Amino acid sequence: MTAKWDSVRKYVEAVCRGVSEQMGVPLEVREEDFAFLVDHGENDDFGGVEVPQVFVQSDGKIRHVFSRIPLTETGQPDIKGATEMLKKALQEA
């Protein structure tokens, strides 16, 4: 789930598209579907929802994988780490 105004979107979409292609699984990108986030997403400290968030759906069950791209020790987006997290979630689904 993402939003056009989110600056991290480009990293999340790249990770999700890459993993989708590598593992041969379909990809669904939802735009500003806040009802979905309220039902399935992770809340912030104030009870609100953040974007982007990544989910895996299998056998009708939806599982939250991560919110935001993890960062490296230097504070840069950890594309490799996010990719591994998503692959692991798909393998466990």
C-alpha positions in Angstrom: 0.0 0.0 0.0 1.5 3.3 -1.0 0.6 6.8 -2.0 1.8 9.0 -4.9 3.1 11.7 -2.5 5.3 9.2 -0.6 9.0 9.8 -1.3 9.9 6.2 -0.2 7.5 4.7 -2.7 10.2 4.3 -5.4 12.2 2.0 -3.2 9.3 -0.1 -2.0 7.9 -0.5 -5.5 11.3 -1.5 -6.9 11.7 -4.1 -4.2 8.2 -5.5 -4.6 8.4 -5.6 -8.4 11.8 -7.2 -8.4 10.8 -10.0 -5.9 7.5 -10.5 -7.8 9.4 -11.1 -11.0 12.1 -13.3 -9.4 9.6 -15.5 -7.5 6.9 -15.5 -10.1 4.2 -14.2 -7.8 1.5 -11.6 -8.7 1.9 -8.0 -7.4 -0.9 -5.8 -6.4 -0.2 -2.1 -5.7 -2.8 -0.3 -3.7 -3.0 3.5 -3.8 -4.1 5.3 -0.6 -6.3 2.4 0.5 -6.5 3.6 4.2 -9.4 1.2 5.0 -7.1 -1.7 4.1 -4.3 -0.2 6.2 -6.6 0.2 9.2 -7.7 -3.5 8.9 -4.3 -5.1 8.1 -1.6 -2.5 8.6 0.8 -1.5 11.3 -0.1 1.6 13.3 2.2 4.4 14.3 2.7 5.6 17.9 -0.4 7.8 17.7 -2.7 5.1 16.3 -2.5 6.3 12.7 -1.2 4.4 9.7 2.0 5.0 7.8 2.7 4.5 4.1 4.1 2.6 2.5 3.5 -0.8 3.9 4.2 -4.2 2.4 1.9 -7.2 2.8 1.9 -10.9 1.6 -1.4 -12.6 0.8 -1.7 -16.4 0.8 -4.7 -18.6 1.2 -6.9 -15.6 1.9 -4.7 -14.5 4.8 -3.0 -11.1 4.7 0.3 -10.7 6.6 2.2 -7.5 7.2 5.8 -7.7 6.1 7.2 -4.2 6.8 6.5 -0.6 7.0 9.0 1.7 5.3 12.3 0.4 3.9 14.8 -0.7 6.5 17.9 1.5 6.7 21.6 0.6 6.6 24.0 1.6 9.3 24.7 4.7 7.4 21.0 5.6 7.1 20.6 4.7 3.5 17.7 2.6 2.2 18.6 -1.1 2.6 17.2 -2.5 -0.7 18.9 -5.8 -0.2 17.6 -6.2 3.4 14.0 -5.3 2.3 14.3 -7.8 -0.6 15.4 -10.5 1.7 12.6 -9.7 4.2 10.0 -9.9 1.4 11.4 -13.2 0.0 11.4 -14.8 3.4 7.8 -13.7 4.0 6.7 -15.2 0.7 8.5 -18.5 1.4 6.8 -18.7 4.8 3.4 -17.8 3.4 
